Amino acid sequence: MKITQVETFQVSIPLTKPFKTALRTVTEAKSIYVKITLEDGTVGYGEAPPTHVITGDSLASITYTINEIFKPILIGQSIVQLERMINQVKAAIVRNTSAKAAVDIALFDCFSQVAGLPLYQLLGGYQDTITTDYTVSVNDPEEMATDAQSYIDQGFNMLKIKVGKDEIENDITRIQAIREQIGTEPIIRLDANQGWSVKEAIYAIQKMEDLGLKIELVEQPVRADDIRGLKEVTTHTNTLIMADETVFTKEDARAVLETRSADLINIKLMKSGGIHEALKINQLAESFGIPCMVGSMIETKLGISAAAHFAASQKNITRFDFDAPLMLDYDAVKGGVIYDGKQMSFSDRPGLGIEGLQV
């Protein structure tokens, strides 16, 4: 069952509303799709969005890496040698994690189709439905409160609030405005995207604790490379602290876990380089008793389907952040993960369940 073809396609889909974080503003979802074809006609798909400020990958670098570096490695190899191929891809170039993820996803898609199982079942099959949160972009307090209420009205009961863009007091005001609007019942998670200093993070989180704003967790409050600062925040606050941009690899995860620098880890396939490494990060975190979330970049339903299959397969993954396809003007993917509001489920089709693409 050899690989006969590796192809790439570029897609660009407008967002219905600009997505704003402390790091960037996004108005359209741009991605590179990869299509791997086996000699019997089996097709596997993967996706790699360029997230310059996090992974450093661009549309051009992803396309070049897949076509010029990975394609010659893959052509002619048997899909049943999955472990061998993924390790060859990993060793072929440093970093470039989004390009690696796209190929990894497409290989797992092919492999699980050959096995005749949906990917989440092949990987472990822990559960067959999951619940996503919905993200509120960072804006002025009134707009954020209005947005939060609209997502609650649509049936979402977990909101991920972006903060860290400007003055720390403004962030506290934002959360107060949102709580006043939606009440205390919905779950609120904060994501500072590295936007706070250590002192700002401790001050803001303690202040929100004192105000009774009921924050479930705070994601990546400080710079990605400041593990000591992340530990300071974790130690001096009662709210759960999650590492995101700090953790790309299992080695990064080990540095966080061994120092108890965070209470949770956010795994993203575009950071880890795909499912192969993501499984290792989750298993390592589980061995330390640390649960994980699986999140995403601004991706289409193709990449999200892969992340959701991985997330649903593992017991230690307890939180899910897969709202990106709901922000897009249209769906370029036929098949894949199934949305019913906040609830996500999977078809019984083998692999990712992708039936086709509109590119």
Secondary structure, 3 states (H helix, E strand, C coil): CEEEEEEEEEEEEEEEEEEECCCCEEEEEEEEEEEEEECCCCEEEEEECCCCCCCCCCHHHHHHHHHHHHHHHHCCCECCCHHHHHHHHHHHCCCCHHHHHHHHHHHHHHHHHHHCCEHHHHHCCCCCEEECCEEECCCCHHHHHHHHHHHHHCCCCEEEEECCCCCHHHHHHHHHHHHHHHCCCCEEEEECCCCCCHHHHHHHHHHHHHCCCCEEEEECCCCCCCHHHHHHHHHCCCCEEEECCCCCCHHHHHHHHHCCCCCEEEECHHHHCCHHHHHHHHHHHHHCCCCEEECCCCCCHHHHHHHHHHHHHCCCEEEECCCHHHHECCCCEEECCEEECCEEECCCCCECCEEEECC
